[in-house]
Amino acid sequence: MTVTYTARVANARFCGFSKLLLAWKGSIYKVLYKEFLAFFAMYTAISITYRFFLYDDQKRYFEKLAIYCNRYASLIPMSFVLGFYVTLVVNRWWSQYTSIPLPDRLMCVLSGGLQGNDERGRLLRRTMMRYASLSALLILRSVSTAVFKRFPTMDHVVEAGFMTRDERKKFEGLHSPYNKYWIPCVWFTNLAAVARSEGRIKDDHTLKLLLEELNGFRGKCSMLFHYDMISVPLVYTQVVTLAVYSFFLVCLIGRQFLDPSQGYPGHDLDVYVPIFTLLQFFFYAGWLKVAEQLINPFGEDDDDFESNWLIDRNFQVSMMAVDEMYGDLPMMERDRYWNDSNPRPPYTAATLFVLRKPSFQGSTFDMAIPKEEMHFQPLEDIAENLEEPGTRHPNMALFNRLLNAAPSPTGFMGGALRRTSAQLQRLYHSPSIDRCSSDEEEEDEDKSCKIGKGGSLPSGLGQDPQSTVCSFREEKSTRTPLVDVRFGEEQERRGGDASSSESRDVRRVKGGQRDEDGAKAEPEETCREPVSLLPPPPRSSRETSARPASAVPVTPHHLPAFLFPPAGQSSLEHCSSQPAISHPRATPGTPKPFAGSKMPLLTVPSYMEPQRLRSVSMGSEFTGS
């Protein structure tokens, strides 16, 4: 029987395998000791001949031969060839074991699917199960030498009770040049059809399930037959065997200890017993012996499969399941945990330590998180944090540099930059800003948006000190225009003093409509202080004061970046503005006056978080306190 030592290595201990080294049955010593003794005897004979029976000139020639053999023996790829071969054989060995037909699934389906307590039902179940066992016996008899020695002829099979004499006559009457292990499986299917016609198999689904299990059983029998017919290619086996044997034949000469007085490199020490050469032979030759044993596990080696034991076990279990156990049920009664919502089987004193171990809840069950990081954050705050320049996109700085180095938008990249600007503004939850011209309007070049470097992009993109020139036309669609920016009107006070006439204030931009004369209609929303994006003018002697940064109101609410008048009102025909230069703490200055009584001023209501002022403009961004 197969050598089983699993219980002896159930627990890993110090030198746990040391006890296994003394075992003899199934050991490497039992398999290899003859080859080992032969190798050592030949090595000793060559060594004695070299030391005591050769003349000096013969010794010099032998020493040169030994050095030559030792130098070129490493050219044989022992580890690669032998390791791959053994891996292939071990995988094939385990696959053959899993292909051994076992009747457990088939007998359960047969016991529950074929009904009848009478003699006819019992006969059907036992006969069908005997046919399955007969098919397994025939295939094992074909591939296993141990089984064939037990059942050398068909008379032995009939006498053992697997087949009746009439069945043998019918079996031998079916002439076929091939192995006929499959014939009992066909008898099984025919008998199942008879049982279905008699009503002992209740429905077609049960018949289908029964035949599927039979086909799985027959498929394993077929796999065993093919494993026996298709072996590992002979050339591979020959290559491995020749590599091992030729290597150690060369070692018989090349690993000899030469005379230290001759001064050969590596031969300074004279040791009579080649310890490491013997260990190398033990490992490599033992590896080859493992492959020789496992390449056909249906023989009679110590570690081969116990085929005869499997035949006895399968036949006895299957007959008991379909006959004695058919309809045999113990009386049902309440279990001892009937009213217990948390049943726990008892532990012995040897296993009591299991109760002291905490139940595994998951790898993150005991993970510690700081309390300040456990609070849920409002979605509004999360959206505002995503709008911050440092956190809204990891590659924003690189994108800015690419935009600054891009050619003029009026050329090849103009349309792409405009579309990218609109998409980024929608992505960053910025106010709803349309393109200066739609896809249909882009065909008309005279009415399209002409943007210099750092054009109408989200704040922080395309910062360039060049001016921005935009040309807008009246929107015909019902959508909100892109940037119909209102300009604050600065009217000089007539009759005032010089200081009051020179100081200018940014007017409040109202949500209501304005006529051409500047008259205000009824406001639709609360007025908000705009923030000037124009650079402060150079100070003159007439200037007395500038509006302080603190005068800019901080609005904590989410405000649109631009105020859009209703459709059909006056639109911006032409605007020319200079982007403001970013400073760590920039203070909006007094805008530079324009010629005339009206001063166009590009104003943007601020979108403020506490202690931070942000303005969405065309190619500029600044912060203020």
DOPADREN-118986 format. One line per field, with one value per residue (C-alpha): residue in one letter; z negated, y negated, x. Coordinates in steps of 0.2 Angstrom, whole numbers. Layout:
<recs>
residu = [A	...]
w = [Z	...]
v = [Y	...]
u = [X	...]
</recs>
This chain:
<recs>
residu = [M	T	V	T	Y	T	A	R	V	A	N	A	R	F	C	G	F	S	K	L	L	L	A	W	K	G	S	I	Y	K	V	L	Y	K	E	F	L	A	F	F	A	M	Y	T	A	I	S	I	T	Y	R	F	F	L	Y	D	D	Q	K	R	Y	F	E	K	L	A	I	Y	C	N	R	Y	A	S	L	I	P	M	S	F	V	L	G	F	Y	V	T	L	V	V	N	R	W	W	S	Q	Y	T	S	I	P	L	P	D	R	L	M	C	V	L	S	G	G	L	Q	G	N	D	E	R	G	R	L	L	R	R	T	M	M	R	Y	A	S	L	S	A	L	L	I	L	R	S	V	S	T	A	V	F	K	R	F	P	T	M	D	H	V	V	E	A	G	F	M	T	R	D	E	R	K	K	F	E	G	L	H	S	P	Y	N	K	Y	W	I	P	C	V	W	F	T	N	L	A	A	V	A	R	S	E	G	R	I	K	D	D	H	T	L	K	L	L	L	E	E	L	N	G	F	R	G	K	C	S	M	L	F	H	Y	D	M	I	S	V	P	L	V	Y	T	Q	V	V	T	L	A	V	Y	S	F	F	L	V	C	L	I	G	R	Q	F	L	D	P	S	Q	G	Y	P	G	H	D	L	D	V	Y	V	P	I	F	T	L	L	Q	F	F	F	Y	A	G	W	L	K	V	A	E	Q	L	I	N	P	F	G	E	D	D	D	D	F	E	S	N	W	L	I	D	R	N	F	Q	V	S	M	M	A	V	D	E	M	Y	G	D	L	P	M	M	E	R	D	R	Y	W	N	D	S	N	P	R	P	P	Y	T	A	A	T	L	F	V	L	R	K	P	S	F	Q	G	S	T	F	D	M	A	I	P	K	E	E	M	H	F	Q	P	L	E	D	I	A	E	N	L	E	E	P	G	T	R	H	P	N	M	A	L	F	N	R	L	L	N	A	A	P	S	P	T	G	F	M	G	G	A	L	R	R	T	S	A	Q	L	Q	R	L	Y	H	S	P	S	I	D	R	C	S	S	D	E	E	E	E	D	E	D	K	S	C	K	I	G	K	G	G	S	L	P	S	G	L	G	Q	D	P	Q	S	T	V	C	S	F	R	E	E	K	S	T	R	T	P	L	V	D	V	R	F	G	E	E	Q	E	R	R	G	G	D	A	S	S	S	E	S	R	D	V	R	R	V	K	G	G	Q	R	D	E	D	G	A	K	A	E	P	E	E	T	C	R	E	P	V	S	L	L	P	P	P	P	R	S	S	R	E	T	S	A	R	P	A	S	A	V	P	V	T	P	H	H	L	P	A	F	L	F	P	P	A	G	Q	S	S	L	E	H	C	S	S	Q	P	A	I	S	H	P	R	A	T	P	G	T	P	K	P	F	A	G	S	K	M	P	L	L	T	V	P	S	Y	M	E	P	Q	R	L	R	S	V	S	M	G	S	E	F	T	G	S]
w = [0	2	-11	-22	-34	-34	-53	-57	-49	-55	-65	-60	-74	-76	-65	-61	-46	-55	-60	-42	-37	-46	-37	-24	-15	-1	-5	7	-1	4	22	24	13	27	40	26	21	39	42	26	30	48	41	28	41	52	38	32	50	51	35	35	52	64	69	68	86	85	70	79	93	82	72	88	93	76	77	94	89	74	84	97	86	81	99	96	90	77	66	80	90	74	65	79	82	64	64	79	72	55	63	74	59	49	64	66	48	51	66	56	58	41	40	26	36	47	33	24	39	43	25	25	43	46	35	30	14	22	29	47	41	30	45	56	44	40	59	65	51	55	73	68	56	70	82	69	66	85	87	72	77	94	86	69	67	50	55	70	59	48	63	77	87	90	80	65	68	69	54	44	47	58	73	76	88	100	99	103	119	125	120	130	144	148	159	159	161	147	129	124	106	112	115	97	98	113	104	90	101	109	92	86	102	97	79	86	97	82	72	59	64	62	74	89	78	66	81	88	71	70	87	85	69	79	93	80	73	91	95	81	87	104	97	88	105	114	100	102	121	122	112	109	126	126	133	117	105	115	115	96	92	104	96	78	82	93	81	67	79	82	64	60	68	67	48	44	31	40	33	23	27	46	41	51	48	36	31	15	4	6	-1	2	1	13	1	11	27	18	12	29	36	22	26	45	46	33	43	58	47	42	60	63	49	53	72	70	54	58	54	38	31	13	19	33	32	22	37	29	13	23	33	16	8	23	26	8	5	21	17	0	5	19	9	-10	-12	1	-9	-25	-36	-54	-64	-64	-81	-87	-89	-105	-99	-94	-105	-105	-93	-95	-94	-99	-100	-115	-116	-124	-136	-122	-111	-124	-118	-102	-113	-119	-101	-95	-80	-64	-58	-43	-41	-43	-59	-71	-60	-70	-62	-70	-77	-67	-51	-55	-53	-37	-26	-18	1	3	-6	5	21	15	11	28	35	27	40	30	29	44	55	52	70	70	69	84	94	91	98	113	116	114	127	139	156	158	156	172	181	180	162	160	160	150	136	136	134	121	111	111	106	92	85	85	77	63	58	64	70	86	99	117	131	139	155	157	168	182	179	180	199	200	196	195	180	171	155	157	141	138	127	111	118	111	100	82	69	68	86	100	89	101	100	117	120	123	138	139	152	147	156	151	146	156	146	130	121	110	119	115	108	110	97	90	89	74	78	69	71	65	53	60	48	36	29	37	25	27	46	47	35	44	37	44	46	40	54	53	59	68	85	90	105	116	106	90	82	70	71	57	50	50	38	24	30	27	27	43	42	55	65	73	67	57	66	63	49	53	42	44	36	18	13	19	14	1	3	-12	-3	8	0	-4	2	-6	6	23	36	54	62	74	74	90	96	104	122	134	124	129	132	130	147	143	127	124	107	99	87	70	63	50	32	16	9	23	20	33	38	46	64	77	84	102	114	112	98	97	92	98	84	85	68	60	44	32	27	10	-3	-20	-20	-1	14	31	48	64	78	95	92	75	56	41	22	9	-9]
v = [0	-18	-24	-37	-48	-63	-61	-62	-79	-87	-100	-108	-106	-107	-93	-87	-77	-69	-54	-52	-50	-33	-25	-11	-7	-19	-28	-34	-22	-7	-13	-20	-10	2	-12	-21	-6	-3	-21	-21	-4	-10	-26	-17	-5	-19	-28	-13	-9	-27	-27	-10	-2	-16	-21	-39	-44	-35	-45	-61	-56	-51	-68	-77	-67	-70	-89	-89	-78	-89	-105	-100	-90	-106	-108	-95	-104	-92	-103	-110	-94	-83	-96	-99	-81	-77	-91	-84	-67	-72	-82	-67	-56	-66	-68	-49	-48	-60	-50	-34	-31	-32	-27	-38	-51	-38	-27	-42	-47	-29	-26	-41	-41	-23	-19	-2	8	24	37	30	13	20	31	15	5	19	24	6	3	20	14	-2	8	20	6	-1	17	20	3	6	23	16	3	10	25	28	29	40	52	53	55	63	70	66	82	74	59	71	81	65	60	45	53	68	82	75	58	65	74	58	48	60	61	42	42	27	25	12	12	16	8	-3	11	13	-6	-4	10	-2	-15	-2	4	-14	-16	-1	-7	-24	-15	-5	-21	-17	-33	-46	-59	-63	-75	-61	-50	-64	-66	-48	-47	-62	-54	-38	-48	-56	-39	-32	-48	-44	-26	-33	-45	-30	-21	-36	-39	-21	-23	-40	-40	-54	-54	-41	-53	-64	-50	-44	-61	-63	-45	-48	-65	-58	-42	-51	-65	-53	-42	-58	-61	-44	-51	-70	-70	-60	-67	-70	-70	-87	-87	-90	-107	-106	-120	-114	-99	-105	-92	-73	-66	-47	-48	-61	-66	-80	-69	-56	-68	-75	-57	-54	-69	-68	-49	-49	-63	-51	-37	-47	-50	-31	-27	-40	-38	-23	-23	-7	5	13	1	-5	-22	-16	-16	-3	2	18	10	-3	11	19	3	-4	12	15	-3	-5	11	6	-11	-5	10	11	-8	-10	-18	-15	-31	-33	-41	-60	-68	-85	-89	-95	-113	-114	-129	-136	-151	-150	-132	-129	-111	-107	-107	-95	-100	-98	-110	-123	-135	-138	-148	-160	-166	-180	-177	-184	-199	-205	-213	-231	-227	-234	-248	-265	-281	-298	-306	-322	-311	-302	-316	-317	-332	-342	-340	-359	-360	-345	-354	-370	-361	-353	-371	-376	-378	-367	-353	-353	-344	-337	-342	-360	-368	-358	-362	-380	-379	-370	-383	-397	-389	-386	-395	-408	-402	-410	-398	-379	-377	-391	-380	-366	-379	-386	-369	-364	-380	-376	-358	-362	-375	-363	-350	-361	-366	-384	-395	-390	-399	-395	-397	-414	-405	-389	-375	-382	-400	-395	-394	-413	-419	-437	-434	-421	-424	-430	-426	-430	-419	-416	-419	-414	-399	-394	-404	-400	-394	-403	-417	-429	-447	-450	-459	-450	-455	-448	-451	-446	-447	-446	-428	-421	-405	-404	-398	-411	-420	-417	-432	-447	-457	-473	-488	-499	-517	-530	-547	-562	-572	-590	-604	-594	-597	-590	-575	-569	-571	-561	-546	-533	-519	-503	-503	-490	-478	-474	-459	-470	-477	-494	-505	-514	-530	-520	-521	-506	-495	-486	-474	-456	-451	-458	-470	-463	-472	-468	-466	-475	-464	-479	-483	-499	-515	-524	-536	-554	-570	-572	-555	-556	-539	-522	-511	-499	-480	-478	-488	-473	-463	-445	-435	-417	-412	-403	-417	-416	-422	-434	-443	-439	-451	-443	-438	-452	-466	-475	-464	-468	-473	-475	-474	-476	-472	-469	-453	-457	-451	-438	-443	-433	-446	-457	-472	-478	-496	-510	-507	-517	-530	-530	-544	-550	-551	-532	-520	-502	-490	-471	-466	-449	-445	-436	-418	-418	-405	-412	-421	-418	-428	-419	-427	-418	-429	-428	-422	-429	-424	-433	-431	-444	-445]
u = [0	5	17	7	16	3	-1	18	20	3	12	28	41	60	68	50	56	71	60	55	73	74	60	64	48	46	62	76	88	77	76	94	105	110	115	124	135	139	145	155	163	168	175	185	192	198	206	215	221	227	237	245	245	249	267	272	269	252	248	252	241	227	228	227	211	204	206	198	183	180	181	168	156	147	141	128	112	108	97	86	83	80	70	58	56	51	39	30	30	23	9	4	5	-8	-19	-20	-26	-40	-45	-49	-68	-77	-95	-100	-110	-118	-124	-132	-142	-146	-152	-163	-169	-174	-189	-196	-195	-200	-188	-189	-183	-169	-163	-163	-152	-140	-138	-135	-122	-114	-112	-103	-91	-88	-83	-71	-63	-61	-51	-41	-37	-30	-19	-13	-2	-8	-26	-21	-12	-28	-40	-29	-44	-62	-66	-59	-70	-85	-80	-78	-96	-94	-101	-113	-110	-123	-116	-99	-106	-114	-98	-87	-100	-98	-83	-72	-53	-53	-54	-72	-73	-87	-99	-106	-109	-121	-130	-132	-140	-152	-157	-161	-172	-181	-184	-190	-203	-209	-211	-198	-188	-202	-197	-185	-175	-170	-165	-155	-146	-143	-135	-125	-117	-114	-105	-94	-90	-86	-76	-64	-62	-58	-45	-36	-35	-28	-15	-9	-9	-1	15	28	38	51	64	62	64	80	88	85	92	107	111	111	121	134	136	141	152	162	162	170	186	184	181	196	209	225	243	245	264	260	252	236	224	211	220	229	220	220	204	200	181	173	159	151	152	143	130	127	125	112	102	102	100	87	78	78	72	57	52	54	42	29	28	17	8	-2	12	18	30	28	20	10	-9	-18	-29	-36	-40	-50	-59	-65	-70	-80	-89	-94	-99	-110	-119	-123	-129	-142	-148	-147	-148	-162	-177	-168	-170	-167	-181	-182	-181	-177	-158	-151	-150	-168	-172	-155	-152	-134	-129	-111	-104	-93	-74	-63	-49	-36	-45	-51	-38	-49	-62	-49	-46	-56	-67	-60	-70	-59	-42	-48	-59	-46	-40	-38	-44	-42	-58	-56	-56	-72	-84	-94	-91	-105	-105	-105	-88	-81	-86	-78	-62	-62	-62	-46	-32	-20	-32	-44	-31	-14	-8	-14	3	9	-7	-4	13	7	-6	6	17	3	1	-12	-29	-34	-23	-23	-26	-40	-55	-47	-43	-60	-68	-56	-60	-78	-76	-64	-76	-90	-79	-73	-91	-88	-103	-112	-102	-105	-92	-91	-98	-106	-101	-112	-105	-87	-89	-91	-74	-78	-90	-80	-71	-54	-44	-25	-14	-23	-40	-57	-51	-54	-45	-26	-26	-16	-9	-1	2	-4	-21	-37	-48	-65	-79	-96	-112	-130	-135	-149	-151	-161	-145	-136	-123	-105	-97	-109	-100	-107	-96	-98	-101	-91	-99	-89	-97	-99	-96	-87	-69	-53	-51	-69	-68	-52	-57	-67	-77	-82	-101	-112	-118	-136	-145	-159	-158	-151	-156	-143	-143	-138	-156	-159	-174	-181	-167	-170	-157	-147	-133	-115	-99	-89	-70	-60	-48	-39	-22	-20	-16	1	-1	-1	0	-19	-22	-26	-32	-37	-50	-43	-44	-55	-68	-71	-86	-83	-98	-99	-112	-109	-111	-110	-94	-102	-119	-129	-142	-158	-158	-162	-154	-139	-124	-105	-99	-80	-70	-52	-45	-28	-27	-22	-6	-7	0	0	-11	-17	-28	-39	-34	-43	-46	-37	-49	-54	-57	-75	-87	-90	-76	-78	-73	-73	-80	-83	-92	-81	-84	-77	-72	-67	-51	-49	-55	-57	-62	-65	-59	-52	-34	-31	-33	-29	-32	-35	-38]
</recs>
